Amino acid sequence: MNIRKNRFYDILPYDYNRVKLNHSKLEKTDYINATYVKNDLGQITHIAAQGPIGELETLGGRRDTTIRDFWHMIWQENVECIVMLTLCVEGLRHKCAIYWPENAEEPIKIDDTLQMTMTCITEDEICFQREIKLEKAGQKPRMIMQWHYKDWLDCTAPENSELLLSFMQKIRKENYNRPKLVHCSAGVGRTGVYICLDLLLDALDKSKHINVFEMVKMLRETRVNMVQTPEQYATIYETIAMAIRQRQNSSVANE
């Protein structure tokens, strides 16, 4: 019953740390392809998820749409920040549904209990930023910010690690409540790189020793195939080295 809710049939969450939906007693399953990620203190810092499946991808009955499940997860886990690392279509292949409203100030009903409205959209050279108001019957509305990175294709490294670091630093400055929800298409390659770097930057903030190999190993024990390619693995080293140099230069400048 759950298999059609997966974008890729070989990319599945482990049972011990998967997100379980509790949005309706009438649902036949609590399943969504999403995983809790913890830091070294055992705190849940991120949710790694596949990109939601849309109606266009359900033709033939091979898959079920998961947009509704996705937004119920956002509400259930009190997510304030969504990081999207894929285009919706890459090389003529669907990678993720358009799961947000396309027009500003136009309420979209998700189901009988949830609706959303895009209140603002901005764009710069790195990303789109979409502010979405999520409303649930009888409860206070919540504001969700989606940060949509523009230029990072599946199974590749980003073309510019400096832009990736700048993108991450912008998000980190906002101090969103955790967990952050991070997704690409399958929720393992680009998602793994981003979460790995975010946790390494957390360690740097606390002046802790960092170990890229051990961090990737931990993530792969958390969710299958996190950080998919050698190029993506190298990107982690390149980006974190850049972050360290920036901090050293800043310290010298302030002396």
PyMOL commands that set and color helices and strands:
alter all, ss='L'
color gray80, all
select helices_A, chain A and resi 3-5+15-17+55-57+59-61+67-76+161-173+189-205+212-222+230-254
alter helices_A, ss='H'
color red, helices_A
select strands_A, chain A and resi 18-20+31-38+44-49+81-84+89-90+93-94+108-109+114-123+127-136+142-149+180-183
alter strands_A, ss='S'
color yellow, strands_A
deselect
rebuild
show_as cartoon
